């Protein structure tokens, strides 16, 4: 299905209903035995956020 709000439009870009572009991110999770870590990356591979919890 294409054309839904926030869904990729086939060009690799996702667009909002209003036509404005929004950024895409990758969420990486590392779930270990004692700690869970999460990192958010932009499409260039730069870390945009990170968190960890025991």
N, CA, C and O atoms as a Tripos MOL2 file, in Angstrom:
@<TRIPOS>MOLECULE
protein
  216   215    54     0     0
PROTEIN
NO_CHARGES

@<TRIPOS>ATOM
      1 N           0.8450   -1.1770    0.0000 N.3       1 UNK1
      2 CA          0.0000    0.0000    0.0000 C.3       1 UNK1
      3 C           0.8840    1.2320    0.0000 C.2       1 UNK1
      4 O           1.8490    1.3020    0.7610 O.2       1 UNK1
      5 N           0.5800    2.1670   -0.8120 N.am      2 UNK2
      6 CA          1.3620    3.3880   -0.8740 C.3       2 UNK2
      7 C           0.4460    4.5860   -0.7490 C.2       2 UNK2
      8 O          -0.7520    4.5040   -1.0210 O.2       2 UNK2
      9 N           1.0290    5.7070   -0.3310 N.am      3 UNK3
     10 CA          0.2490    6.9200   -0.2270 C.3       3 UNK3
     11 C          -0.3230    7.1670    1.1520 C.2       3 UNK3
     12 O          -0.9480    8.2030    1.3790 O.2       3 UNK3
     13 N          -0.1240    6.2350    2.0880 N.am      4 UNK4
     14 CA         -0.5920    6.4550    3.4480 C.3       4 UNK4
     15 C           0.3420    7.4100    4.1580 C.2       4 UNK4
     16 O           1.5070    7.5370    3.7790 O.2       4 UNK4
     17 N          -0.1470    8.0770    5.1720 N.am      5 UNK5
     18 CA          0.6590    9.0520    5.9230 C.3       5 UNK5
     19 C           1.8880    8.3850    6.5000 C.2       5 UNK5
     20 O           1.7900    7.3660    7.1830 O.2       5 UNK5
     21 N           3.0450    8.9610    6.2240 N.am      6 UNK6
     22 CA          4.2860    8.4680    6.7940 C.3       6 UNK6
     23 C           4.8130    7.1990    6.1510 C.2       6 UNK6
     24 O           5.7680    6.6040    6.6500 O.2       6 UNK6
     25 N           4.2140    6.7810    5.0660 N.am      7 UNK7
     26 CA          4.6570    5.5610    4.3980 C.3       7 UNK7
     27 C           5.5860    5.9250    3.2390 C.2       7 UNK7
     28 O           5.3810    6.9470    2.5840 O.2       7 UNK7
     29 N           6.6100    5.0970    2.9780 N.am      8 UNK8
     30 CA          7.5220    5.3930    1.8630 C.3       8 UNK8
     31 C           6.7530    5.5480    0.5550 C.2       8 UNK8
     32 O           5.7560    4.8660    0.3210 O.2       8 UNK8
     33 N           7.2260    6.4450   -0.2820 N.am      9 UNK9
     34 CA          6.5420    6.7180   -1.5450 C.3       9 UNK9
     35 C           7.1770    6.0080   -2.7360 C.2       9 UNK9
     36 O           6.8480    6.3110   -3.8830 O.2       9 UNK9
     37 N           8.0900    5.0580   -2.4760 N.am     10 UNK10
     38 CA          8.7300    4.3300   -3.5550 C.3      10 UNK10
     39 C          10.0480    4.9350   -3.9850 C.2      10 UNK10
     40 O          10.7810    4.3130   -4.7540 O.2      10 UNK10
     41 N          10.3760    6.1240   -3.5170 N.am     11 UNK11
     42 CA         11.6360    6.7720   -3.8750 C.3      11 UNK11
     43 C          12.6610    6.6570   -2.7570 C.2      11 UNK11
     44 O          13.7800    7.1540   -2.8870 O.2      11 UNK11
     45 N          12.2860    6.0040   -1.6550 N.am     12 UNK12
     46 CA         13.1770    5.9250   -0.5040 C.3      12 UNK12
     47 C          12.9020    7.0200    0.5060 C.2      12 UNK12
     48 O          13.4590    7.0080    1.6030 O.2      12 UNK12
     49 N          12.0440    7.9690    0.1460 N.am     13 UNK13
     50 CA         11.6650    9.0490    1.0590 C.3      13 UNK13
     51 C          10.2720    8.7660    1.6000 C.2      13 UNK13
     52 O           9.4160    8.2360    0.8930 O.2      13 UNK13
     53 N          10.0570    9.1200    2.8430 N.am     14 UNK14
     54 CA          8.7140    9.0300    3.4060 C.3      14 UNK14
     55 C           8.1580   10.4440    3.4950 C.2      14 UNK14
     56 O           8.8890   11.3920    3.7810 O.2      14 UNK14
     57 N           6.9040   10.5730    3.2570 N.am     15 UNK15
     58 CA          6.2820   11.8970    3.2710 C.3      15 UNK15
     59 C           5.0550   11.8790    4.1750 C.2      15 UNK15
     60 O           4.3690   10.8650    4.3070 O.2      15 UNK15
     61 N           4.8040   13.0110    4.7840 N.am     16 UNK16
     62 CA          3.6080   13.1780    5.5890 C.3      16 UNK16
     63 C           2.4420   13.5140    4.6780 C.2      16 UNK16
     64 O           2.6520   13.8700    3.5190 O.2      16 UNK16
     65 N           1.2210   13.4090    5.1770 N.am     17 UNK17
     66 CA          0.0440   13.7130    4.3590 C.3      17 UNK17
     67 C           0.1100   15.1000    3.7450 C.2      17 UNK17
     68 O          -0.3610   15.3090    2.6270 O.2      17 UNK17
     69 N           0.6980   16.0580    4.4750 N.am     18 UNK18
     70 CA          0.7590   17.4310    3.9780 C.3      18 UNK18
     71 C           1.7790   17.5980    2.8600 C.2      18 UNK18
     72 O           1.8740   18.6720    2.2660 O.2      18 UNK18
     73 N           2.5530   16.5340    2.5610 N.am     19 UNK19
     74 CA          3.5540   16.6160    1.5120 C.3      19 UNK19
     75 C           4.9320   16.9580    2.0320 C.2      19 UNK19
     76 O           5.9100   16.8940    1.2880 O.2      19 UNK19
     77 N           5.0230   17.3250    3.3140 N.am     20 UNK20
     78 CA          6.3360   17.6450    3.8920 C.3      20 UNK20
     79 C           7.1200   16.3520    4.0980 C.2      20 UNK20
     80 O           6.5610   15.3250    4.4810 O.2      20 UNK20
     81 N           8.4110   16.4210    3.8380 N.am     21 UNK21
     82 CA          9.2700   15.2680    4.0910 C.3      21 UNK21
     83 C           9.5510   15.1730    5.5810 C.2      21 UNK21
     84 O           9.5810   16.1860    6.2800 O.2      21 UNK21
     85 N           9.7560   13.9670    6.0610 N.am     22 UNK22
     86 CA         10.2290   13.7920    7.4230 C.3      22 UNK22
     87 C          11.4240   12.8610    7.3930 C.2      22 UNK22
     88 O          11.6260   12.1150    6.4350 O.2      22 UNK22
     89 N          12.2020   12.9130    8.4390 N.am     23 UNK23
     90 CA         13.4390   12.1490    8.4760 C.3      23 UNK23
     91 C          13.1590   10.6890    8.7990 C.2      23 UNK23
     92 O          12.1990   10.3630    9.4970 O.2      23 UNK23
     93 N          14.0190    9.8170    8.2760 N.am     24 UNK24
     94 CA         13.9340    8.3970    8.5740 C.3      24 UNK24
     95 C          15.1130    8.0250    9.4600 C.2      24 UNK24
     96 O          16.2110    8.5640    9.3170 O.2      24 UNK24
     97 N          14.8710    7.1020   10.3690 N.am     25 UNK25
     98 CA         15.8870    6.6770   11.3160 C.3      25 UNK25
     99 C          15.9220    5.1610   11.4030 C.2      25 UNK25
    100 O          14.9860    4.4730   10.9970 O.2      25 UNK25
    101 N          17.0290    4.6540   11.9440 N.am     26 UNK26
    102 CA         17.1860    3.2320   12.2120 C.3      26 UNK26
    103 C          17.3440    3.0710   13.7110 C.2      26 UNK26
    104 O          18.1450    3.7710   14.3310 O.2      26 UNK26
    105 N          16.5830    2.1520   14.3030 N.am     27 UNK27
    106 CA         16.6900    1.8450   15.7230 C.3      27 UNK27
    107 C          17.4120    0.5200   15.8700 C.2      27 UNK27
    108 O          16.9770   -0.4910   15.3200 O.2      27 UNK27
    109 N          18.5200    0.5180   16.6160 N.am     28 UNK28
    110 CA         19.2810   -0.7030   16.8760 C.3      28 UNK28
    111 C          19.1340   -1.0450   18.3530 C.2      28 UNK28
    112 O          19.3610   -0.1980   19.2170 O.2      28 UNK28
    113 N          18.7530   -2.2860   18.6420 N.am     29 UNK29
    114 CA         18.6030   -2.7410   20.0210 C.3      29 UNK29
    115 C          19.6110   -3.8360   20.3160 C.2      29 UNK29
    116 O          19.8270   -4.7310   19.4990 O.2      29 UNK29
    117 N          20.2260   -3.7600   21.4890 N.am     30 UNK30
    118 CA         21.1540   -4.7810   21.9780 C.3      30 UNK30
    119 C          20.5960   -5.2540   23.3140 C.2      30 UNK30
    120 O          20.7280   -4.5680   24.3270 O.2      30 UNK30
    121 N          19.9760   -6.4170   23.3100 N.am     31 UNK31
    122 CA         19.3680   -6.9370   24.5270 C.3      31 UNK31
    123 C          20.2660   -8.0350   25.0740 C.2      31 UNK31
    124 O          20.2810   -9.1590   24.5710 O.2      31 UNK31
    125 N          21.0200   -7.6810   26.1240 N.am     32 UNK32
    126 CA         21.9290   -8.6230   26.7620 C.3      32 UNK32
    127 C          21.2840   -9.2530   27.9790 C.2      32 UNK32
    128 O          20.0840   -9.1040   28.2100 O.2      32 UNK32
    129 N          22.0930   -9.9630   28.7590 N.am     33 UNK33
    130 CA         21.5660  -10.6320   29.9450 C.3      33 UNK33
    131 C          21.3380   -9.6670   31.0990 C.2      33 UNK33
    132 O          20.4900   -9.9270   31.9530 O.2      33 UNK33
    133 N          22.0760   -8.5570   31.1480 N.am     34 UNK34
    134 CA         21.9150   -7.6110   32.2550 C.3      34 UNK34
    135 C          21.5600   -6.1990   31.8080 C.2      34 UNK34
    136 O          21.0100   -5.4280   32.5940 O.2      34 UNK34
    137 N          21.8590   -5.8480   30.5790 N.am     35 UNK35
    138 CA         21.6240   -4.4780   30.1150 C.3      35 UNK35
    139 C          20.9490   -4.5040   28.7440 C.2      35 UNK35
    140 O          21.2850   -5.3240   27.8890 O.2      35 UNK35
    141 N          19.9930   -3.5940   28.5480 N.am     36 UNK36
    142 CA         19.3760   -3.3930   27.2460 C.3      36 UNK36
    143 C          19.8200   -2.0200   26.7510 C.2      36 UNK36
    144 O          19.6750   -1.0230   27.4580 O.2      36 UNK36
    145 N          20.3630   -1.9710   25.5330 N.am     37 UNK37
    146 CA         20.8370   -0.7140   24.9570 C.3      37 UNK37
    147 C          20.0900   -0.4450   23.6590 C.2      37 UNK37
    148 O          19.7200   -1.3630   22.9280 O.2      37 UNK37
    149 N          19.8830    0.8230   23.3980 N.am     38 UNK38
    150 CA         19.2570    1.2260   22.1500 C.3      38 UNK38
    151 C          19.9740    2.4330   21.5820 C.2      38 UNK38
    152 O          20.3550    3.3450   22.3170 O.2      38 UNK38
    153 N          20.1570    2.4340   20.2690 N.am     39 UNK39
    154 CA         20.7640    3.5660   19.5730 C.3      39 UNK39
    155 C          19.8710    3.9230   18.3930 C.2      39 UNK39
    156 O          19.2990    3.0430   17.7490 O.2      39 UNK39
    157 N          19.7560    5.2120   18.1140 N.am     40 UNK40
    158 CA         19.0090    5.6950   16.9580 C.3      40 UNK40
    159 C          20.0020    6.3580   16.0150 C.2      40 UNK40
    160 O          20.7740    7.2280   16.4180 O.2      40 UNK40
    161 N          19.9720    5.9310   14.7420 N.am     41 UNK41
    162 CA         20.8830    6.4490   13.7170 C.3      41 UNK41
    163 C          20.0810    7.1300   12.6220 C.2      41 UNK41
    164 O          18.9630    6.7190   12.3110 O.2      41 UNK41
    165 N          20.6640    8.1870   12.0340 N.am     42 UNK42
    166 CA         20.0440    8.7770   10.8500 C.3      42 UNK42
    167 C          20.5250    7.9970    9.6300 C.2      42 UNK42
    168 O          21.3300    7.0760    9.7630 O.2      42 UNK42
    169 N          20.0440    8.3550    8.4590 N.am     43 UNK43
    170 CA         20.3860    7.6030    7.2500 C.3      43 UNK43
    171 C          21.8550    7.7320    6.8650 C.2      43 UNK43
    172 O          22.3520    6.9510    6.0550 O.2      43 UNK43
    173 N          22.5600    8.7180    7.4420 N.am     44 UNK44
    174 CA         23.9970    8.8730    7.1960 C.3      44 UNK44
    175 C          24.8360    8.0490    8.1600 C.2      44 UNK44
    176 O          26.0610    8.0030    8.0390 O.2      44 UNK44
    177 N          24.1770    7.3930    9.1260 N.am     45 UNK45
    178 CA         24.9010    6.5670   10.0870 C.3      45 UNK45
    179 C          25.3340    7.3010   11.3400 C.2      45 UNK45
    180 O          26.0460    6.7390   12.1720 O.2      45 UNK45
    181 N          24.9120    8.5580   11.4880 N.am     46 UNK46
    182 CA         25.2630    9.3230   12.6820 C.3      46 UNK46
    183 C          24.3110    8.9800   13.8280 C.2      46 UNK46
    184 O          23.1030    8.8600   13.6240 O.2      46 UNK46
    185 N          24.8640    8.8230   15.0390 N.am     47 UNK47
    186 CA         24.0450    8.5300   16.2110 C.3      47 UNK47
    187 C          23.2220    9.7660   16.5610 C.2      47 UNK47
    188 O          23.7720   10.8500   16.7560 O.2      47 UNK47
    189 N          21.9130    9.6020   16.6390 N.am     48 UNK48
    190 CA         21.0150   10.7030   16.9980 C.3      48 UNK48
    191 C          20.5390   10.5910   18.4440 C.2      48 UNK48
    192 O          20.0470   11.5650   19.0140 O.2      48 UNK48
    193 N          20.6830    9.4060   19.0400 N.am     49 UNK49
    194 CA         20.2760    9.2140   20.4260 C.3      49 UNK49
    195 C          20.6780    7.8350   20.8960 C.2      49 UNK49
    196 O          20.8570    6.9190   20.0940 O.2      49 UNK49
    197 N          20.8200    7.6950   22.2100 N.am     50 UNK50
    198 CA         21.1890    6.4060   22.7860 C.3      50 UNK50
    199 C          20.6400    6.3180   24.2010 C.2      50 UNK50
    200 O          20.4460    7.3310   24.8730 O.2      50 UNK50
    201 N          20.3920    5.0910   24.6390 N.am     51 UNK51
    202 CA         19.9020    4.8720   25.9890 C.3      51 UNK51
    203 C          20.2610    3.4560   26.4090 C.2      51 UNK51
    204 O          20.4290    2.5700   25.5710 O.2      51 UNK51
    205 N          20.3770    3.2540   27.7160 N.am     52 UNK52
    206 CA         20.5920    1.9080   28.2390 C.3      52 UNK52
    207 C          19.8930    1.7870   29.5820 C.2      52 UNK52
    208 O          19.6920    2.7750   30.2880 O.2      52 UNK52
    209 N          19.5230    0.5520   29.9230 N.am     53 UNK53
    210 CA         18.8290    0.3090   31.1810 C.3      53 UNK53
    211 C          19.1470   -1.0940   31.6620 C.2      53 UNK53
    212 O          19.1650   -2.0500   30.8860 O.2      53 UNK53
    213 N          19.3980   -1.1960   32.9650 N.am     54 UNK54
    214 CA         19.6370   -2.5150   33.5720 C.3      54 UNK54
    215 C          18.3460   -3.2210   33.8230 C.2      54 UNK54
    216 O          18.3450   -4.3430   34.3290 O.2      54 UNK54
@<TRIPOS>BOND
     1     1     2 1
     2     2     3 1
     3     3     4 2
     4     3     5 am
     5     5     6 1
     6     6     7 1
     7     7     8 2
     8     7     9 am
     9     9    10 1
    10    10    11 1
    11    11    12 2
    12    11    13 am
    13    13    14 1
    14    14    15 1
    15    15    16 2
    16    15    17 am
    17    17    18 1
    18    18    19 1
    19    19    20 2
    20    19    21 am
    21    21    22 1
    22    22    23 1
    23    23    24 2
    24    23    25 am
    25    25    26 1
    26    26    27 1
    27    27    28 2
    28    27    29 am
    29    29    30 1
    30    30    31 1
    31    31    32 2
    32    31    33 am
    33    33    34 1
    34    34    35 1
    35    35    36 2
    36    35    37 am
    37    37    38 1
    38    38    39 1
    39    39    40 2
    40    39    41 am
    41    41    42 1
    42    42    43 1
    43    43    44 2
    44    43    45 am
    45    45    46 1
    46    46    47 1
    47    47    48 2
    48    47    49 am
    49    49    50 1
    50    50    51 1
    51    51    52 2
    52    51    53 am
    53    53    54 1
    54    54    55 1
    55    55    56 2
    56    55    57 am
    57    57    58 1
    58    58    59 1
    59    59    60 2
    60    59    61 am
    61    61    62 1
    62    62    63 1
    63    63    64 2
    64    63    65 am
    65    65    66 1
    66    66    67 1
    67    67    68 2
    68    67    69 am
    69    69    70 1
    70    70    71 1
    71    71    72 2
    72    71    73 am
    73    73    74 1
    74    74    75 1
    75    75    76 2
    76    75    77 am
    77    77    78 1
    78    78    79 1
    79    79    80 2
    80    79    81 am
    81    81    82 1
    82    82    83 1
    83    83    84 2
    84    83    85 am
    85    85    86 1
    86    86    87 1
    87    87    88 2
    88    87    89 am
    89    89    90 1
    90    90    91 1
    91    91    92 2
    92    91    93 am
    93    93    94 1
    94    94    95 1
    95    95    96 2
    96    95    97 am
    97    97    98 1
    98    98    99 1
    99    99   100 2
   100    99   101 am
   101   101   102 1
   102   102   103 1
   103   103   104 2
   104   103   105 am
   105   105   106 1
   106   106   107 1
   107   107   108 2
   108   107   109 am
   109   109   110 1
   110   110   111 1
   111   111   112 2
   112   111   113 am
   113   113   114 1
   114   114   115 1
   115   115   116 2
   116   115   117 am
   117   117   118 1
   118   118   119 1
   119   119   120 2
   120   119   121 am
   121   121   122 1
   122   122   123 1
   123   123   124 2
   124   123   125 am
   125   125   126 1
   126   126   127 1
   127   127   128 2
   128   127   129 am
   129   129   130 1
   130   130   131 1
   131   131   132 2
   132   131   133 am
   133   133   134 1
   134   134   135 1
   135   135   136 2
   136   135   137 am
   137   137   138 1
   138   138   139 1
   139   139   140 2
   140   139   141 am
   141   141   142 1
   142   142   143 1
   143   143   144 2
   144   143   145 am
   145   145   146 1
   146   146   147 1
   147   147   148 2
   148   147   149 am
   149   149   150 1
   150   150   151 1
   151   151   152 2
   152   151   153 am
   153   153   154 1
   154   154   155 1
   155   155   156 2
   156   155   157 am
   157   157   158 1
   158   158   159 1
   159   159   160 2
   160   159   161 am
   161   161   162 1
   162   162   163 1
   163   163   164 2
   164   163   165 am
   165   165   166 1
   166   166   167 1
   167   167   168 2
   168   167   169 am
   169   169   170 1
   170   170   171 1
   171   171   172 2
   172   171   173 am
   173   173   174 1
   174   174   175 1
   175   175   176 2
   176   175   177 am
   177   177   178 1
   178   178   179 1
   179   179   180 2
   180   179   181 am
   181   181   182 1
   182   182   183 1
   183   183   184 2
   184   183   185 am
   185   185   186 1
   186   186   187 1
   187   187   188 2
   188   187   189 am
   189   189   190 1
   190   190   191 1
   191   191   192 2
   192   191   193 am
   193   193   194 1
   194   194   195 1
   195   195   196 2
   196   195   197 am
   197   197   198 1
   198   198   199 1
   199   199   200 2
   200   199   201 am
   201   201   202 1
   202   202   203 1
   203   203   204 2
   204   203   205 am
   205   205   206 1
   206   206   207 1
   207   207   208 2
   208   207   209 am
   209   209   210 1
   210   210   211 1
   211   211   212 2
   212   211   213 am
   213   213   214 1
   214   214   215 1
   215   215   216 2
@<TRIPOS>SUBSTRUCTURE
     1 UNK1         2 RESIDUE 1 A UNK
     2 UNK2         6 RESIDUE 1 A UNK
     3 UNK3        10 RESIDUE 1 A UNK
     4 UNK4        14 RESIDUE 1 A UNK
     5 UNK5        18 RESIDUE 1 A UNK
     6 UNK6        22 RESIDUE 1 A UNK
     7 UNK7        26 RESIDUE 1 A UNK
     8 UNK8        30 RESIDUE 1 A UNK
     9 UNK9        34 RESIDUE 1 A UNK
    10 UNK10       38 RESIDUE 1 A UNK
    11 UNK11       42 RESIDUE 1 A UNK
    12 UNK12       46 RESIDUE 1 A UNK
    13 UNK13       50 RESIDUE 1 A UNK
    14 UNK14       54 RESIDUE 1 A UNK
    15 UNK15       58 RESIDUE 1 A UNK
    16 UNK16       62 RESIDUE 1 A UNK
    17 UNK17       66 RESIDUE 1 A UNK
    18 UNK18       70 RESIDUE 1 A UNK
    19 UNK19       74 RESIDUE 1 A UNK
    20 UNK20       78 RESIDUE 1 A UNK
    21 UNK21       82 RESIDUE 1 A UNK
    22 UNK22       86 RESIDUE 1 A UNK
    23 UNK23       90 RESIDUE 1 A UNK
    24 UNK24       94 RESIDUE 1 A UNK
    25 UNK25       98 RESIDUE 1 A UNK
    26 UNK26      102 RESIDUE 1 A UNK
    27 UNK27      106 RESIDUE 1 A UNK
    28 UNK28      110 RESIDUE 1 A UNK
    29 UNK29      114 RESIDUE 1 A UNK
    30 UNK30      118 RESIDUE 1 A UNK
    31 UNK31      122 RESIDUE 1 A UNK
    32 UNK32      126 RESIDUE 1 A UNK
    33 UNK33      130 RESIDUE 1 A UNK
    34 UNK34      134 RESIDUE 1 A UNK
    35 UNK35      138 RESIDUE 1 A UNK
    36 UNK36      142 RESIDUE 1 A UNK
    37 UNK37      146 RESIDUE 1 A UNK
    38 UNK38      150 RESIDUE 1 A UNK
    39 UNK39      154 RESIDUE 1 A UNK
    40 UNK40      158 RESIDUE 1 A UNK
    41 UNK41      162 RESIDUE 1 A UNK
    42 UNK42      166 RESIDUE 1 A UNK
    43 UNK43      170 RESIDUE 1 A UNK
    44 UNK44      174 RESIDUE 1 A UNK
    45 UNK45      178 RESIDUE 1 A UNK
    46 UNK46      182 RESIDUE 1 A UNK
    47 UNK47      186 RESIDUE 1 A UNK
    48 UNK48      190 RESIDUE 1 A UNK
    49 UNK49      194 RESIDUE 1 A UNK
    50 UNK50      198 RESIDUE 1 A UNK
    51 UNK51      202 RESIDUE 1 A UNK
    52 UNK52      206 RESIDUE 1 A UNK
    53 UNK53      210 RESIDUE 1 A UNK
    54 UNK54      214 RESIDUE 1 A UNK
